[in-house]
Each structure stands twice: as C-alpha cells, then as structure tokens.
Amino acid sequence: MSAKNSVTVIGLGPMGRSMVKAFLDAGVEVTVWNRTAAKADAMVELGAKRAATVAEALDANEVTVVSLTHYQAMYDVLGQATDHLKGKVIANLSSDSPENTRKGAEWALGHGARYLVGGFMSQGDDIAHPDSYLYFSGPQDLFDAHKDLLRPLSRQEYLGEDYGLAQVFYQAELALFHAFLIGWEQALAIVDRSGADIDRFVANASSHPNSYRDFMREFAEAAKAGGWGDLHSFKMMHAGAQHVIEASVDVGVDASLTETAQDFYQRAIDASERAGRPVPVYQLLRGTDA
Ligand SMILES: NC(=O)c1ccc[n+]([C@@H]2O[C@H](COP(=O)([O-])OP(=O)(O)OC[C@H]3O[C@@H](n4cnc5c(N)ncnc54)[C@H](OP(=O)(O)O)[C@@H]3O)[C@@H](O)[C@H]2O)c1
C-alpha cells in the first residue's frame, strides 16, 4: 500500500485528464502539473491541487503518474527537477518503444527513483470503459505496493519484471489496431461509395466479434508451429485480395492497404515456390523466412 492516498499526475492531455478524474472519483488526492499550465484549470475546478513547478509536483507525493506523448517528453519534464526524484515512484504510462522504456527506467533509477512502466489499452481516452485495461511491468514488489493506489485507472494486468514488457504488449496490440482501423475505414468507404446503407452494413459486420477472436487464437496456434497456410491458401488469399482491390478502385476508394496485404501473399507464394515448402506470411513478418 502507498503510505498516502494521494498521487501526482504529470501531463494533462486527454489521458492525463481522464486519469485525474478517475483518481478524484475514487477519493484519491491529486496534484497536477502540465507544461501548458492553463490545462490544469479544469482539473483544479474538479478538486485537484496545482503544482507550480515540476519539483513541487514531485515533492507533493510519493507516487507520480506520468502521461506524456513519448519518453522524450519525460526527459524534458522530469529533467527539470532530477534532484527531486530520489526516493520517489514514477509510473510512466506514456507510449514509446520497449527499448526506450527500458532506457527511461534506467535513467530514473540513476536519479534514485523507482519505476513502473504502463501501457494503457484504453477505449480511446475512456479509461472507465469496461474493456479498458492497463499493462504494467517493472519490479513486482513495487507494483504490489502501489496497485491499490493505481487501481482507479483501469483493470490492471501485471506482466513481469522486464521494464519493456508493458510496451511490448501495448505496441503489439497497436500494430493490430492501426491495420484494423484503417481496414475498417476502407470497408466503410467501399459501402458508402457504392451507394449502400452504412448502418445496415455496420449492424452486420459488427455482429460477430467472436469470429475475430477465434481467428486470433487459430493464427496464434499456427504461429507457434511456424505460421498459417500453404501454397494453395496463399494463392486463394492473393486472389481474394484482388477482388477487394477491384471493389475499392471501381468506386474510387484507396486500396493501398489491401495492395500491401496482397503483396505479402505474393511474397509468400514466391518464397514457397523457391523453397519447395510453405513459407507463411508469419515467417516474412517475423524475419525468419530465409
Ligand atoms: N489518447 C488516447 O486515446 C490514448 C490511449 C491509450 C494510450 N495513449 C498514450 O498515452 C499517452 C498520453 O496520451 P494523450 O492522448 O493524453 O497524449 P498527448 O495529447 O499527446 O499529450 C499529453 C501531454 O504530453 C505533453 N507533452 C508533449 N510533449 C511534451 C514536451 N516535450 N514537454 C512537456 N510536455 C510535453 C503535453 O503537454 P502540453 O499540454 O503542454 O502540450 C500533454 O500534457 C501517449 O503516449 C499516448 O500514446 C493515448
């Protein structure tokens, strides 16, 4: 348990503001600091305390939650008050590469702080959404000591001691998310530009979420065995991608995402024919197709 039911939040973008509200709603005292000071006004109106400087923000509490655009911003901000880091706990929930988070942890430890890394798998900035959750990595004892204080933020998933792990999981999920969102927008554009009813399409297309879950599991099992598919299935997927490209281009929709997908199947076909055995797309992505 943290000694005090209070916390500092540094960074008041959409995520930081949601965190401040969640803490205040749970009865946690919150001190805030943000580079653009005016963004703290609304938080102060809700009941947060304003710190005038980064040093004051760090001094206010044992635990500081950092919510900034990237790790460079952490150096820019906490770098203003490194002599106030000693003995403090920094929980950095900002996004960055796993390697940068490991370096960030080393930097904070070098200034006498203890460190937790978070990866916020939230439904946008709606951290109260039942599907929002928060990956953590870093020392288990540190997580155990502060998990109750941090619980208002979202459901927690502690992954392990390696500081980089939370961002390995977070960035891997985002790799899927970006392709999914752009693919979804392409689908909507095909329907819209074909003059069809978007609402009716959405009602159908979103009615089978278990289908995606089952493909995720099936492909994960296949990945453990080297990857999904054989030459026949790569050719089938290549031909299918061609139909999506035509359905898009015929109505003026950008098909470059599907062209990229088709290119993967073409590469899998070429590699399989060269090797005389299936070389799945997974091997191309994993960099182990040679
Ligand atoms: N928004 C989401 O839906 C979402 C969901 C999950 C995870 N995330 C991740 O959570 C983190 C925070 O998200 P967000 O949407 O709140 O981010 P954001 O809007 O990009 O920025 C948050 C904060 O970063 C500060 N900042 C950026 N560069 C700075 C610098 N060089 N020095 C000082 N302060 C700096 C901004 O200060 P100013 O106000 O002064 O500009 C702002 O307070 C990001 O890493 C994001 O990728 C976001």
The ligand as a MOL file (V3000), in Angstrom:
LIG
                    3D

  0  0  0     0  0            999 V3000
M  V30 BEGIN CTAB
M  V30 COUNTS 48 52 0 0 0
M  V30 BEGIN ATOM
M  V30 1 N -5.4780 9.3840 -26.1780 0
M  V30 2 C -5.6950 8.0830 -26.2030 0
M  V30 3 O -6.7760 7.6160 -26.6040 0
M  V30 4 C -4.6260 7.1340 -25.7150 0
M  V30 5 C -4.9760 5.8190 -25.4010 0
M  V30 6 C -4.0020 4.9650 -24.9030 0
M  V30 7 C -2.7100 5.4150 -24.7370 0
M  V30 8 N -2.3770 6.6960 -25.0900 0 CHG=1
M  V30 9 C -0.9850 7.1390 -24.8510 0
M  V30 10 O -0.9770 7.8300 -23.5940 0
M  V30 11 C -0.0700 8.9420 -23.6680 0
M  V30 12 C -0.8480 10.2120 -23.3450 0
M  V30 13 O -1.9230 10.3420 -24.2430 0
M  V30 14 P -2.5990 11.7370 -24.5990 0
M  V30 15 O -3.5940 11.4730 -25.6880 0
M  V30 16 O -3.0390 12.4030 -23.3640 0 CHG=-1
M  V30 17 O -1.2960 12.4610 -25.2210 0
M  V30 18 P -0.9730 13.8770 -25.8370 0
M  V30 19 O -2.2270 14.6350 -26.0220 0
M  V30 20 O -0.0670 13.6300 -26.9720 0
M  V30 21 O -0.0540 14.6110 -24.7440 0
M  V30 22 C -0.1120 14.5180 -23.3940 0
M  V30 23 C 0.8110 15.5030 -22.7450 0
M  V30 24 O 2.1730 15.4960 -23.2430 0
M  V30 25 C 2.6790 16.8040 -23.0330 0
M  V30 26 N 3.9120 16.9770 -23.7750 0
M  V30 27 C 4.2090 16.5330 -25.0300 0
M  V30 28 N 5.4780 16.8520 -25.3530 0
M  V30 29 C 5.9940 17.4980 -24.2880 0
M  V30 30 C 7.2780 18.0480 -24.0210 0
M  V30 31 N 8.2800 17.9690 -24.9080 0
M  V30 32 N 7.4570 18.6330 -22.8180 0
M  V30 33 C 6.4510 18.6930 -21.9100 0
M  V30 34 N 5.2360 18.1830 -22.0950 0
M  V30 35 C 5.0090 17.5840 -23.2840 0
M  V30 36 C 1.5360 17.7070 -23.4280 0
M  V30 37 O 1.7570 18.9840 -22.8480 0
M  V30 38 P 1.0090 20.3030 -23.4170 0
M  V30 39 O -0.3950 20.2430 -22.8780 0
M  V30 40 O 1.8100 21.4130 -22.8940 0
M  V30 41 O 1.0570 20.1990 -24.9260 0
M  V30 42 C 0.3580 16.9530 -22.7890 0
M  V30 43 O 0.2040 17.3020 -21.4470 0
M  V30 44 C 0.5330 8.9370 -25.0650 0
M  V30 45 O 1.7730 8.2940 -25.0160 0
M  V30 46 C -0.4710 8.1260 -25.8960 0
M  V30 47 O 0.1300 7.4710 -26.9910 0
M  V30 48 C -3.3210 7.5670 -25.5470 0
M  V30 END ATOM
M  V30 BEGIN BOND
M  V30 1 1 1 2
M  V30 2 2 2 3
M  V30 3 1 2 4
M  V30 4 1 4 5
M  V30 5 2 4 48
M  V30 6 2 5 6
M  V30 7 1 6 7
M  V30 8 2 7 8
M  V30 9 1 8 9
M  V30 10 1 8 48
M  V30 11 1 9 10
M  V30 12 1 9 46
M  V30 13 1 10 11
M  V30 14 1 11 12
M  V30 15 1 11 44
M  V30 16 1 12 13
M  V30 17 1 13 14
M  V30 18 2 14 15
M  V30 19 1 14 16
M  V30 20 1 14 17
M  V30 21 1 17 18
M  V30 22 2 18 19
M  V30 23 1 18 20
M  V30 24 1 18 21
M  V30 25 1 21 22
M  V30 26 1 22 23
M  V30 27 1 23 24
M  V30 28 1 23 42
M  V30 29 1 24 25
M  V30 30 1 25 26
M  V30 31 1 25 36
M  V30 32 1 26 27
M  V30 33 1 26 35
M  V30 34 2 27 28
M  V30 35 1 28 29
M  V30 36 1 29 30
M  V30 37 2 29 35
M  V30 38 1 30 31
M  V30 39 2 30 32
M  V30 40 1 32 33
M  V30 41 2 33 34
M  V30 42 1 34 35
M  V30 43 1 36 37
M  V30 44 1 36 42
M  V30 45 1 37 38
M  V30 46 2 38 39
M  V30 47 1 38 40
M  V30 48 1 38 41
M  V30 49 1 42 43
M  V30 50 1 44 45
M  V30 51 1 44 46
M  V30 52 1 46 47
M  V30 END BOND
M  V30 END CTAB
M  END
